[in-house]
Amino acid sequence: MVSQEQRRRQLAREKFLRQQQRRTTARRKARMRNAAIASVLGVILIGSVALYTTGVVLGDDDDKTNASAEVTPSASATSKAPDPCDKPAEGKAKTQTWKKEPGLSVDKSAKYTMKLETTCGDIDIALKAKAAPHTVNSFDFLAGKGYFDHTKCHRLTTEGIYVLQCGDPTAQGNGGPGYNIPDENLKDTSLKDNMYPAGTVAMANTGQPDSGGSQFFLVYQNSQLPPSYTPFGTVSEEGMAVLKKIAAAGAQPADPTTGNTAPNATVVINKATVTKS
């Protein structure tokens, strides 16, 4: 017959084992989450081709391993919803590249706005020229060349971090302008406790310093990320409504080749314009 003391010890031991099991499970989930974050906003290089894994906020931008924005848990696909967006305007994305970053000509004292005329609605973005001059200068240059026109936003993450990623003419996550731009504004006051707040527009990268190119992500819901992605703009209230409409339609299962979780909505930038005021 088991004594009360033996029974007490047995119950204590069982409780301890349950606690250990919960801790082990929590650590395993944390490792999986961190690994997924690294994969989503990171890059896997295969030969000379840089492929962005699912996820950045977050794809490489060219054969020099330019910029993706992946650092999130792998976005899980959500149920298919009706496409809330219109058909894209006629035209094809350009694939022109340049050997080096354009000369810095942006006016740091002026206000700049980028308008993304998408199939889902217009997204206006107030750009931070003073805090991120190289980034804003690059977007001004690329938009002026029509680089973003007719490009498809290739990734929507719906778990862990909540971002829509755009800016790759190939829509594969490995396209870019041929040059890199430096990281900027990583100590922006809006980034508190490693949180990129909803409405933030930031650069994608390869996980290496100063590896930004043309890919960027728009945060539609507060997202926990390391401060490694240049925040260079803020989405307007009307633009946030467009982002939330896109997010509500969910994402597709991860592509087995690229790892991208494409939005169910047909998100195409018909035209991008940067305006100085």
TIZA-140247 format. One record per residue: z, y, x of N, C-alpha, C in turn. Coordinates in steps of 0.02 Angstrom, whole numbers, plus 50000, padded with zeros to 5 digits. Example, Ala and Ser with C-alpha at 12.3 -4.5 7.8 and 13.67 -1.06 7.14 Angstrom:
# residues 2
503904971650660503904977550615503904983550660503544988850642503574994750684503945000250645
END
This chain:
# residues 277
500004994050042500005000050000500005006350044499585011250028499515017350068500095022050051500445024250103500995028950093500735035950078501175040250052500975047150038500745050750101501095049450156500915052650219500225050450242500075043950235499415041450254498875044350209499035044750145498555047650098498425054950113498965058650132498885065750149498435066550209498545062250260498135062550320497405060750305497305055950261496625053950242496265059650208496615062950162496305068650126496155074350174496615075550221496515080850270495905079250314495845072850334495285070850375494625071650338494625069650273494015070250233493825077550224494335081850215494195088950208493895091750272494165089650329493915091950394493185089750403493035083450385492355080950393491865084850349492095086450287491665090350243491525097250273492045100350301491955106950332491475106550390491545101350431491095100550488490375099550466490295095650412489625094450386489315100850361489715104950326489455111350301489255115950358489675116050411489525120250467488895117950504488825111350511488225108550543487605110250503487655109550437487085111150393486915118550398487425122850399487305130050404486975131850470487205128650525486905130050590486175127750592486045121850561485365119250560484905123950521485155126350463484755130950423484635137450461485145139750497485065145950536484535145150590484555139150624484055137950676483355137650646483295134250589482645133850556482405140750535482875144850509482685151450487482455155750545482825155450600482645159450659481985157150689481885150550689481255147950716480675150250672480795150150606480265152250561480125159650569480665163550579480575170750590480145171950651480305168350704479915169150766479195167150755479085162050713478395159750703478015164450658478365167450610478005171650562477765178050593478175181050637477975187250667477775186250739477695180050760477505178550828476795175950833476605173950891475925171650901475915165150939475465160650918475355154550956474685155250990474675154551055474045155251093473755148351105473145147451083472795141151094472165142751133472165140651196471605142551238471595150051246471025153151231470965160351237471025163751170471185159951118471225162751050471945163651030472125169651007472815170850986472845170250911473255165650888473315164650816473995166850793474035170850741474665172950714474925167750667475535165750675475825160950629476065164450567476205160450516476365163450452476935168250455476855173550418477415177550413477385184650408477925198650494477845203050510477795203350499478175206450433478095208950452477955208850481477405201450502477415202850512476755201550546474755191950677474135190050708473965194150768473735191050811473495194550869472915198850849472775203950888472255208550869471615207650908471625204050962470995202850997471105197651051470605196851095470675191751146471165193751201471445199751195471965201851242472655200951211472705196951160473325195851124473615202351100473245205751058473475212051031474035211150982473975212850917474585213250878474605209950812475105205950802475245203050737475915205550716476105203850655476765205850635477115200050607477265195350646477605189650618478265188650651478745189150610479405187250630479785186750566479735181450535480075180250472480095172950461480485171150411480455164150393479785162850362479555156950370478925154950341478955156350267478465160050243478465161750173478285155750131478685154150084478525148550040478085150949984477615146849964477155148849912477505149249845477285153949805477565154549738477035152149689477235151249627476765148649577476195153549567475615150749554475015154749546475075159249485474925165549495474955170349440474265173449432474115176449374473465179649365473365185149417472755185749441472595190849490472625197749457473075202149480473155208649447472685213949475472245212049521471835216949556471095216449537470745221849553470025222149537469605218849592468975218149578468515215449627468405220549683468315218349744468215222949800467555226849793467545232849821466925236649823466435233249870465805234449860465295231349902465345233949973465245229450020465285231350090465625225950131465535226250196465835221350241466275224750293466785221250313467225223950365466865224250432467025229450470466725230150536467135226250587466805224250640467155220450693467095223950760466955230450759466875234150821467535234350860467505234050925468095234550968467975239751022468525242051051468515247051104468915244451163468725246651224469045244051283469735247051296469845253151272470495256251284470695260751226471325262151224471615266351171471285273151171471145275951112470845282651110471315287951139471015293151166471415298551194471875301551142472465303551164472975306151118472785313251096472585313851033472375320351007472755322450944473215318150921473585319550861474045325550872474115329650820474555335450822475255333250800475715332950847476385330450832476775334850784476565341150778476925345750733476645345950663476085342350653475755342450587475965336350545475815336750481475955331250435475315327250425475375320650428474795316250418474955311350362474445310050323474515305150268473945300250272474105293850262473585288750258473535286150187472935286150161472815283450094472435276850100472715271650072472375265150068472135264349996471485264749988471195263749921471055256249915471505252749882471455245449878471215243249809471025236949806470815234049743471385233749692471995234649716472585234249673472865241049655472585246349683472825253149672472905256749738472985263249734473045267349795473755266949823473795266549889474435266449924474425272349972474835277449958474885283250002475475282250050475365284050113475865283050165475955289450204476575291950206476735297750248476835295150319476435297750366476445295250435476935299350478477215296150528477715299250572477395301050638476995306450638476615308350697477065310350755477615313750741478055316050795478415310150827478645305450787479035299750812478595294250841477985293550815477545288150837476835290850848476755295350895476095298750904475535294050923475655289150967475125284550988474885280350929475365278150888475195273950831474805277850779475045283850762474695287950712474015290050739473975291650803473345293550833472835287850828473075281650840472635275850836472385274750764472835275450716472625274450646472145280050624472255286150648471795291550632471105289950660471085287450721470455285650754470105279950717470475274550704470175268650673469945270050601470355273750564470155275350495469525279650496469475284250544468885288350549468255284350565468345278650598467785274250614467635269350557468015269650503467915264950448468155257950464468585257350513468805250850538469175246750484469575250150443469975246650393469605245550327469035248750319468665248250256468415241150244468505238650184468285231950162468675226350197469275227850223469675222650254470175219750204470305213350211470755209850165471455209350195471955210850156472645209750178472775202250176472925199450234472885192150242473555188450234474105192050231474745188450227475235191950181475575188050140476125190450099476705185650109477275188350130477865184050139478335185250080478605179850053479005180249993479695177150001479885175750063480535172750075480785174850144481395177050148481675179050213481525186350229480895187950236480675194950239480135195850186480025202050167479595203450110479085208850129478525206450154478025211050180477315208950161476885213850158476165212750150475845214850216475465210450247475165211950312474415213050306474185218350338473485220450333473235222650402472615225050404472355228050465471945223650510471775217650487471375213050528470695211950495470165214550525469495213750495469285206450485469575201950525469385194850518469765191450462470315194550439470745191750387471035184950407471065183650471471325177350497472005178250532472165184350551472785185650587472685186150662472065185850686471945186150758471445191550777471325196250732470845201550746471185207950767470805212250801471075218550823470545223050853470745229150874470255234150897470045233350970470345228551007470165227651076470635230951125471085235151099471565238451143472265237751113472765239251154473465239051132473755246151133474265247251093474615253551093475355252151107475705257051135476415255851153476875255651092477435252251100477955252351049478245259451046478415261550986478695268250977479225268150921479665273150923480115274450868480555268550848480735264350897481135258450881481865259950867482055266250877482735268350860482735273050801482245272250758482195276350698482835275750658483075281350632483715281350595483685277150532483085275650508483025271650447483175264250460483145262150524483255255150541483995254150557484375252250507485095251250515485255243850507485665241250553485875234250550485285229550547484775231050589484165226850592483835225950524483845231150484483545230950418482955235850415482375233150397481795237350383481795238650307481965244650286482035245950214481365245750178481405244450113480815244450071480455251150078479795250850083479395256850092479195258150163479485254450211479315255350281478625252550296478245256050336477605253450362477695252950438477585246950465477705245750536477145241750567477105242150633476595238450670476765231150677476255227050673476325220050691476245219550767476495214150795476395213150867476435205750884476325204150947476305197150968476995194450987477495198750984478155196851007478285199351077477765202151109477825205051176477845212651170478175215951217478195223351215477505226351219477415231951183476795235951187476175231851172476215227651121475645223251103475345224951035475495230951010475215232950945474465234050950474125233150894473395234250892473215237850828472955234150779472775237150715473155234150656473465228350666473805225050610474475228450597474635229050534475245232450513475515229050451476145230350435476425227450375476805232650334476785231550269477115235950221477695232150190478285234850194478885231450170478995233250096478985228250052479075229549981479785228149957480195225250001480895224049985481275223850052481885226550053482265226650115482205220050152482065220550217481935214450257482305214750323482665209350338483045208950400482575206950456482505211450505482065210250562482345213650624482225210850683482445214350743482035220750751482325226050779481975232450786481445232150841480935228150831480415227150881479735229250856479705231950795479065233450763479045240850747478595244450779478555251750772478515253950699479035257450674478985260250607478615266950611478065267550576477665273650584477475276950518477735274450463477575277550399478025275350343477975279050287478375277450228477925277650166477965272450126477535271850066477805276350010477355279449974477545283749918477815279449860478125282749812478405279249754477855275649715477285279049708476725275949672476455269949711476435270649777476205265249819476665259149815477315260449809477795254949803477665250949739477465254349687477315250849623476725246149634476245248349674475665244049689475885237949729476305239149780476545233549821476935228449780477345230849735477745226249694477305222249646476765225349624476285221749581475955216049621475785217549683475485212449726475985206749740476605208749755477115203749770477275199349710477255202249651477425198549590476925192949577476315193649603475805188449593475915182449639476355183249689476535177649733476045176449789476185171149827475785169449886475525162349882474995160949918474705154349921475075150049973474985143549969475275139250022475005141150090475385139750142475175141550210474515138050228474055141850256473425139050279473575134550339473325128350339473485123650393473205125850461472695130050461472395132250524472725138550551472805143550509473065150050532473815150850519474075146950471474775147850453474885153650404474355157150386474415162850341474605160650270475025164450238475165163550167474845169550131474235168750113473845174250083474115175950014474095182349995474315184149928473845181149875474135179349818473725176949763473275182649738473525188749741473125194549721472585195649773472005198049750471455199549795471565206649822471905207149879472085213649907471585215549962471145219949945470645222349993470695229949998470685232450059470675239650070469955241950066469765244850009469085247250002468935252950051469435257350059469345262950106470035265350129470075267150192470685270050221470515276850249470945281750233470825288650255471475291550282471445294850340472015298450367471865305950361472325309650332472235316750320472785320750354472605326150385473075330750418473195336750372473825338750366473975344650325474465349250360
END
